Amino acid sequence: MFLRDVIVNLLQIYCYIIIARVLISWFSPNVYNPFWRFLVDITEPLLGYIREILRKILPVFGTIDISPIVLIILINFTILLLRGAF
């Protein structure tokens, strides 16, 4: 039970990191800023993987990237599974 709670909390923190990256990206951040680099380094492996999958399945939406939305939905679904909601 303790391990499950730790994993759930880490997944929730990861969701907040994704949201922070999305919000900051709207203001064209300095790519050399250490905080921005941290956000990109932490989130890009999963977001890039989801982006590749979405390119194969869905048409291009122009400059709109829906991979953060998909990843947050998947993380929340995982949290629900861990909590035993299903």
Phi, psi and omega in degrees: 000319179297316180297320178299317180295322178295315180296317179299316179296320178295320178294322177294320177297320178298322176299317178295324177295319178297315179297319178298318179297316180297313182296317180292327181295339178290342184253021180042078184288160174290121185291346179263359178293128183300324179293317178296317179299320178299313180300316181293315181297326181282323188262334188297324180304313180284319180295321178296319179296315179294322178300318178297316179296317182294325178298328180283331187264312188252156174289162180289135180262027183075235182266004181274124179253113182264004181298323176297323179295315180297317181295319179295321177297316179296320179295316179295324176296319177297319178298317178298319178297318180295325180280351178081029181284343180249000000 
